Amino acid sequence: MDWQDRIVTTPDTLFGRPRIAGTRIGVDFVLELLASGWSGQRILDEYPHLKAEDLQAVNALLQR
């Protein structure tokens, strides 16, 4: 999986900050949830339009 398929930036959405493709959920928001102790499963439960691949993309982006 290539994180670039899941993480996008567009100047007119979220002020150009990276976000999950097809959503208005910013990568920074997902990272804040994880830093606050949320598990990946809790994020997926609370935001059912996200997929496990989206969380994997966030992690891959961090590791590059």
C-alpha distances in whole Angstrom, upper triangle without the diagonal:
4,6,9,8,9,12,15,18,21,25,26,24,24,26,23,21,17,17,14,14,17,19,21,20,19,17,20,22,19,19,23,23,21,24,26,25,23,21,18,19,22,20,18,22,24,21,20,19,16,13,12,8,10,12,9,8,12,12,9,11,14,14,13
4,5,6,8,9,12,15,18,22,23,22,22,23,20,19,15,15,13,13,16,18,20,19,18,15,19,20,18,19,22,22,21,23,26,26,24,22,19,21,23,21,20,23,24,22,21,19,16,14,13,10,10,12,10,7,11,11,8,9,13,12,11
4,5,5,6,9,12,16,19,21,19,19,20,17,15,11,11,10,10,14,15,17,15,14,12,15,17,15,15,19,19,18,20,23,23,21,20,17,19,21,18,18,21,22,19,19,17,14,13,12,9,8,10,8,4,7,9,6,6,10,11,10
4,5,5,7,10,13,16,18,17,17,18,15,14,10,11,10,9,13,14,16,15,14,12,16,18,16,17,20,21,20,22,25,26,24,23,20,22,24,20,20,24,24,21,21,18,16,15,15,12,10,13,11,8,10,12,9,8,12,13,11
4,6,8,11,14,17,19,17,18,20,16,16,12,11,9,8,11,13,15,15,15,14,17,19,17,18,22,22,21,24,26,26,24,23,19,21,23,20,19,22,23,19,19,16,14,13,13,10,9,12,11,8,11,13,11,11,15,16,15
4,7,10,13,17,18,15,16,18,15,14,10,8,6,5,9,10,12,12,12,10,14,15,13,15,18,18,18,21,23,23,21,19,16,18,19,16,15,19,19,16,16,13,10,10,11,8,6,9,9,6,8,11,10,10,13,15,15
4,7,10,14,15,13,13,15,12,10,6,6,5,5,9,10,11,10,9,8,11,13,12,13,16,17,17,19,21,22,20,20,17,19,20,17,16,20,19,16,17,15,12,12,13,11,8,10,10,7,8,11,10,8,12,14,13
4,7,10,12,10,11,12,9,8,6,6,6,6,9,10,10,11,9,9,13,14,14,16,18,19,20,22,24,25,23,23,20,22,23,19,19,22,22,18,19,16,14,15,16,14,11,14,14,11,11,14,14,11,14,17,15
4,7,9,8,8,9,5,6,5,6,9,8,11,11,10,11,9,10,12,14,15,16,18,20,21,22,24,26,24,25,22,25,25,21,22,25,23,20,21,18,17,18,20,17,14,16,17,14,13,17,16,13,16,18,17
4,6,6,8,8,5,7,8,9,11,10,11,12,11,13,12,13,15,16,18,19,21,22,24,25,27,29,27,28,25,27,27,23,24,27,25,22,23,20,19,21,22,20,17,19,21,17,17,20,20,17,19,22,20
4,6,8,6,4,8,10,11,14,14,15,14,13,15,13,15,16,18,19,21,22,24,25,26,28,30,29,30,28,30,29,26,26,29,27,24,25,22,22,24,26,24,20,22,24,20,19,23,22,19,21,24,23
4,7,6,6,9,11,12,14,14,14,13,11,14,13,16,17,18,20,22,22,24,26,27,28,30,29,30,28,30,29,25,26,28,26,23,24,21,21,24,26,24,21,23,25,22,21,24,24,21,23,27,25
4,5,6,8,9,9,11,11,11,10,7,10,10,13,14,14,16,18,19,20,22,24,25,27,25,26,24,26,25,21,22,24,22,19,21,18,18,20,22,21,18,20,22,19,18,22,22,19,21,24,24
4,5,6,8,8,11,12,12,10,7,9,7,10,11,11,14,15,16,17,20,21,21,24,22,24,22,25,23,20,21,23,20,18,20,18,17,20,22,21,17,18,21,18,16,20,21,18,19,23,22
4,6,9,10,14,15,15,14,11,12,10,13,13,14,16,17,18,20,22,23,24,26,25,27,25,28,27,23,24,27,24,21,24,22,21,23,25,24,20,21,23,20,18,22,22,19,20,24,23
4,7,9,12,12,14,13,11,12,10,11,12,14,16,17,18,20,22,22,24,26,25,26,25,27,26,23,24,26,24,21,24,21,20,22,23,22,18,19,21,18,16,20,20,16,18,21,20
4,6,10,12,14,12,10,10,7,8,8,11,13,13,14,17,18,19,20,23,22,23,21,24,23,20,21,24,22,19,22,19,18,20,21,19,16,17,18,15,13,16,17,13,15,18,17
4,7,9,12,11,10,9,6,6,8,10,11,12,14,16,16,17,20,21,20,21,19,21,21,18,19,22,20,17,19,17,15,17,17,16,12,13,15,11,10,13,13,10,12,15,15
4,6,9,7,6,6,4,5,8,9,9,11,13,14,15,17,19,20,18,19,16,19,19,15,16,19,17,14,16,13,11,13,15,13,10,11,13,11,9,13,14,11,13,17,16
4,6,6,7,6,6,7,10,10,9,12,14,14,15,18,19,20,18,17,15,17,17,13,13,16,15,12,13,10,8,10,12,10,7,9,11,9,8,12,13,12,14,17,17
4,6,8,8,9,10,14,14,13,16,18,18,19,21,23,24,21,21,18,19,20,16,15,18,18,14,14,11,10,11,13,11,8,12,13,10,11,15,15,14,17,19,19
4,7,9,11,13,16,15,15,18,20,19,21,23,24,25,22,22,19,20,20,16,15,18,17,13,13,9,9,11,14,13,11,14,16,14,14,18,18,17,20,22,22
4,5,8,11,13,12,12,15,17,16,18,21,21,22,19,20,17,18,18,14,13,16,14,10,11,8,8,11,14,14,11,13,16,14,14,17,18,17,19,22,22
4,6,10,11,10,11,14,15,15,17,20,20,22,19,20,18,19,18,15,15,17,15,12,13,11,11,14,17,16,13,14,17,15,14,18,19,18,19,23,23
4,7,8,7,7,11,12,11,14,16,16,18,15,16,15,16,15,11,12,15,12,9,12,10,9,12,14,14,11,11,15,13,12,15,17,15,16,20,21
4,5,5,7,9,10,11,13,14,16,17,16,17,15,18,17,13,14,17,15,13,15,14,12,14,15,15,11,11,14,12,10,13,15,13,14,17,18
4,5,5,6,9,10,11,12,14,16,14,15,13,16,16,12,14,17,16,13,16,15,12,14,14,13,10,9,11,10,7,10,12,9,10,14,15
4,5,5,6,9,10,10,12,14,14,15,14,18,17,13,16,18,17,15,18,17,15,17,17,16,13,12,14,13,9,12,14,11,11,15,16
4,5,5,6,9,10,11,13,12,14,13,15,14,11,13,15,13,12,15,15,13,15,16,16,13,12,15,14,11,13,16,14,14,17,19
4,5,5,6,9,10,11,9,10,9,12,11,8,11,13,12,10,13,13,11,12,12,13,10,8,11,11,8,10,13,12,12,15,17
4,5,5,6,8,10,10,11,10,14,13,11,13,16,15,14,17,17,14,15,14,15,12,9,12,12,8,9,12,11,10,13,15
4,5,5,6,9,9,11,12,15,13,11,14,16,14,14,18,18,16,17,17,18,15,13,15,15,12,13,16,15,13,17,19
4,5,5,7,5,8,9,11,10,8,11,13,11,12,15,16,14,15,15,17,14,11,14,15,12,13,17,16,15,18,20
4,5,5,5,6,7,11,10,8,12,14,13,13,16,17,14,15,14,15,13,10,12,14,11,11,14,14,13,15,18
4,5,7,9,11,14,13,12,15,17,16,17,20,21,18,19,17,19,17,13,15,16,13,13,16,16,13,16,19
4,6,9,12,14,12,11,15,16,14,16,19,21,18,20,19,21,18,15,18,19,16,16,19,19,17,20,23
4,6,9,11,10,10,14,15,14,16,18,20,18,19,17,19,18,15,17,19,16,15,19,19,17,19,23
4,7,8,6,7,10,11,10,12,15,17,14,15,14,17,15,12,15,17,14,14,18,19,17,20,23
4,5,5,6,9,10,11,12,14,16,14,13,12,14,14,10,13,15,14,13,17,18,17,18,22
4,5,5,6,9,10,10,12,13,10,10,8,11,10,7,9,12,11,11,14,16,15,17,20
4,5,5,6,9,10,10,13,11,10,8,12,12,10,12,15,14,14,17,19,19,20,23
4,5,5,6,8,10,13,11,12,11,15,14,11,14,17,15,16,19,20,20,22,25
4,5,5,6,8,10,8,9,9,12,11,9,12,14,13,14,17,18,18,20,23
4,6,5,5,8,6,7,7,10,10,9,12,14,13,15,17,18,19,21,23
4,6,6,9,9,10,11,14,13,13,16,18,17,18,21,22,22,25,27
4,6,9,9,11,13,16,14,13,17,18,17,19,22,22,22,25,27
4,6,6,9,11,13,11,11,15,16,15,17,20,20,21,24,25
4,5,7,10,13,11,12,15,16,16,19,21,21,23,25,27
4,7,10,11,10,12,15,15,15,18,20,20,22,24,25
4,7,8,6,8,11,11,12,14,16,16,18,20,22
4,5,5,7,9,10,11,13,14,16,18,19,21
4,5,5,6,9,10,11,12,14,16,17,19
4,5,5,6,9,10,10,12,14,15,16
4,5,5,6,9,10,11,13,14,16
4,5,5,6,9,10,11,13,15
4,5,5,6,9,10,11,13
4,5,5,6,9,10,11
4,5,5,6,9,10
4,5,5,6,9
4,5,5,6
4,5,6
4,6
4
